[in-house]
Amino acid sequence: MNDAVREHYSPAGLTERLKAVLGPETGPLTPQQLGALDQFHTRGLAATAELARLVGITADLSVLDVGSGIGGPARFLAATYGCHVTGIDLSESFVEAARYLTARTGQSDLVSFQAADALQLPFGDGTFDVVLLQHVAMNIANRESLYREIRRVLKSGGRFATFDVVLNGGEPHYPVPWARTARGSFLLTANATLEAIERAGFRKRVSQDDTEAAKEFFAHLRASGPPPMPNLGVVMGPDFPQLAGNLGRSLMEGRLGVLTAVFQS
Ligand SMILES: C[S@@+](CC[C@H](N)C(=O)[O-])C[C@H]1O[C@@H](n2cnc3c(N)ncnc32)[C@H](O)[C@@H]1O
């Protein structure tokens, strides 16, 4: 495991900061109230909703969210569809924060989290109906192992949905939201990503270039300024607007793109 990736996602005192910013419990929080804070990817809650629709989530499916962050996507799926969702993430502090927020949304019966590496998933073969991977692959150098491991834990005929930043015409301006330097960033082009997934034995159902939608999102963010608190600055620190701004700029300059795709095992 790359130490730069681990360091990047190890904010000290995260759960304490969340407690302070969210204040005392006055009733369950909703995915919409937490969306600017806990959806750690381009286009936030709207992107998770679209991916869920594309992959076809229903209440009876068991879902694994690989690189689940502080758990926003997992909680949204459970709240919207009533399905069971398991999240795994490399970052112990993110897993602790994800569990805390899930208690605050009152969803601990449907949604659970554990610390694990995406390259060594702690589940038996054929455990899940659906696996999601949102803005995680860019931190993982060994894509062959990543996609094979995801396929291993899927049931036969299970579906895999990926939503990630890809290389387009150049390197990003660092720091970006997933890496403060190039040491923790392992981007591939859209074609190389799709080929690596197919080499792992998946069949493509849908693939779409979401670069224009991402550019619109960042243009809007630039015009309106950071979303009101609580937002991702609580998680990643006060320089988060700079990290997000660099991703927006790298997209606008045609250096990077955004790929959404759904596969069948
Ligand atoms: C940009 S965040 C996205 C979080 C979440 N998927 C979301 O969209 O809200 C990337 C996440 O991937 C996790 N991650 C990176 N490399 C990982 C690995 N090898 N195994 C598990 N998680 C990993 C990080 O700890 C971080 O939580």
The ligand as an ORCA input file, in Angstrom:
! r2SCAN-3c Opt
* xyz 0 1
  C     -11.998     10.653     -2.966
  S     -12.428      9.558     -1.689
  C     -14.007      8.890     -2.253
  C     -14.829      8.321     -1.117
  C     -16.191      7.759     -1.499
  N     -16.093      6.740     -2.530
  C     -17.123      8.859     -1.978
  O     -17.307      8.966     -3.189
  O     -17.644      9.603     -1.123
  C     -11.322      8.173     -2.002
  C     -11.425      7.101     -0.942
  O     -10.735      5.921     -1.384
  C     -10.099      5.344     -0.269
  N      -9.026      4.465     -0.757
  C      -7.938      4.810     -1.486
  N      -7.177      3.724     -1.741
  C      -7.809      2.674     -1.166
  C      -7.534      1.280     -1.072
  N      -6.429      0.728     -1.607
  N      -8.407      0.500     -0.407
  C      -9.519      1.025      0.172
  N      -9.828      2.332      0.120
  C      -8.990      3.143     -0.539
  C      -9.616      6.536      0.527
  O      -9.269      6.219      1.843
  C     -10.806      7.479      0.396
  O     -11.741      7.282      1.397
*
